[in-house]
Amino acid sequence: MKNFIPYVVVLTFLLIGCSSDEESVALPNPVPQAQDCPSTHALVGESRELRRSAQYGISGTVTIISDCEIEISNFFYNGLGPAVSVYGGNNSNFIDGISLSEPIQGRRFEGETLTVFLPENTSLDDINSFSIWCFQFDIDFSSASFQ
């Protein structure tokens, strides 16, 4: 029974901590703007499925469109969570990652397409993983990695 206590604590934090309606939290960085860039990186054209999340109803396909443009197609998300954004990180490290979209909490997505951009002077070697990230509590709701 003692072995289950850490799991209960983590589950409680996930259910309560990142589903509250508390005051919104500001993004840690400006959202990168749309830009034209080449399609020379080896990952261009590659796709990965977001890890399914039953709790947040998340699924979708992440595709590298160009050296700076990423598309999440057939995206589903129930909108729950207090401070959620599409995040980019290196090797699935999102704590040190950056926000690539405006906050998306509170909005339900049903089979939609999101397009995000890497910041200028940033490459797919710097950011190779993408997450639906709760930036208020540093929780990866769902992610896909191109490592």
C-alpha positions, 0 to 999 in steps of 0.5 A: 500500500505504501508503494501507491502513495506517491502515485496518489499524490501525483494523480491528485496534483494532476487532477486538481493542480492543473484543472483549476480555474485560478487566475491566468498565468502569463506566457514566459516568452513572446510567441514566435511570429509567422515567417518564411524559411527554407525547407532544408532540415532533414526533419522536414516532412516528418510526422509524429503522433501526439501521445494520447491523453484521455484526461485532456482528450488530446490527440493529433499529428505533429508535422515539420512543414519547414525549417521553422514551421510546425503543424498540428493536424487533426488536433483534439483537446478538451480545453481543460487546464489553467495555463496551456500552450504549445511548447517546444523543447529539446529532447523532450525537456519542456521545463527549459522550453519555450511557448510557441503558441498563445494560450489554448486553455478554455477552448475546445479543439475538435479535429482542427489544425494549429500552425506554430513557428520556431523563434528566429535564429532557432533551428530544429536542432534546438527544438525537436520536441513539441508538447501541449504544456501546462506552463503554470505547473510544468506538466506535459499533457501530451507530446511528440518528439523528433529526436 
